[in-house]
């Protein structure tokens, strides 16, 4: 199943924007882990250095991100119209 996950960063160490990512998984937890991988590919510097995050630590990590909202299905077309964040699909 596809999920649209909207996230933001715990700490804004740079100009990284809030984001929305569409990810697939058999469960929400699997989709969330796949979304973490996509987010770190889009913001690779978040996976480097002393404060590096991994797909396993991104959600809830010290310098990671948190889920603002999550929806079943691909809602990227609707989400982009009303918000200002980076779409990762």
C-alpha positions as CSV (number, residue, x, y, z in Angstrom):
1,X,0.0,0.0,0.0
2,X,1.1,3.6,-0.7
3,X,1.3,6.2,2.1
4,X,1.9,9.9,1.9
5,X,4.0,11.0,4.8
6,X,4.5,14.7,5.7
7,X,7.6,15.3,7.8
8,X,9.7,18.1,9.3
9,X,13.0,18.3,11.1
10,X,13.6,18.3,14.8
11,X,16.5,20.7,14.3
12,X,17.0,23.1,11.5
13,X,20.8,23.1,11.1
14,X,20.5,24.1,7.5
15,X,17.8,25.3,5.1
16,X,16.3,21.9,4.7
17,X,12.6,22.3,4.2
18,X,9.7,20.3,5.5
19,X,8.9,17.5,3.1
20,X,6.2,15.1,1.9
21,X,7.2,11.6,0.6
22,X,5.1,8.9,-1.0
23,X,6.3,5.5,0.0
24,X,5.1,1.9,-0.4
25,X,5.1,-0.8,2.2
26,X,3.1,-3.8,3.3
27,X,2.5,-1.9,6.6
28,X,2.8,1.7,7.6
29,X,6.0,0.9,9.5
30,X,7.6,-0.5,6.3
31,X,6.4,2.5,4.3
32,X,7.9,4.8,6.9
33,X,11.3,3.1,6.7
34,X,11.2,3.3,2.9
35,X,10.3,6.9,3.2
36,X,13.3,7.5,5.5
37,X,15.6,6.0,2.8
38,X,14.1,8.4,0.2
39,X,14.4,11.4,2.5
40,X,18.1,10.7,3.2
41,X,18.7,10.3,-0.6
42,X,17.1,13.7,-1.2
43,X,19.0,15.3,1.8
44,X,22.2,13.3,1.7
45,X,24.1,15.6,4.1
46,X,21.7,14.5,6.8
47,X,23.3,11.0,6.5
48,X,26.9,12.3,6.8
49,X,29.1,13.5,9.6
50,X,29.0,13.3,13.3
51,X,25.2,13.7,13.6
52,X,24.4,11.3,10.7
53,X,21.0,9.7,10.6
54,X,20.2,6.3,9.1
55,X,16.8,5.0,7.8
56,X,16.5,3.3,11.2
57,X,17.1,6.4,13.2
58,X,15.7,9.2,11.0
59,X,12.2,9.1,12.6
60,X,12.9,10.3,16.1
61,X,16.6,10.6,15.9
62,X,18.4,13.4,17.7
63,X,18.9,15.3,14.5
64,X,16.2,13.5,12.5
65,X,12.7,14.1,11.5
66,X,9.2,13.6,12.8
67,X,6.0,12.6,11.1
68,X,3.6,15.6,11.0
69,X,0.9,13.6,9.2
70,X,0.4,10.4,7.3
71,X,-2.3,9.3,4.9
72,X,-3.1,6.1,3.1
73,X,-2.6,6.5,-0.7
74,X,-0.7,8.9,-2.9
75,X,-2.0,12.3,-2.1
76,X,1.0,14.2,-3.5
77,X,-1.1,16.1,-6.1
78,X,-3.4,17.4,-3.4
79,X,-0.7,18.1,-0.8
80,X,1.5,20.2,-3.1
81,X,-1.3,22.6,-3.9
82,X,-1.8,23.8,-0.3
83,X,1.6,23.7,1.3
84,X,5.2,24.7,1.0
85,X,7.4,21.7,1.4
86,X,9.6,19.5,-0.7
87,X,7.8,16.6,-2.5
88,X,9.8,13.4,-2.6
89,X,8.0,10.8,-4.7
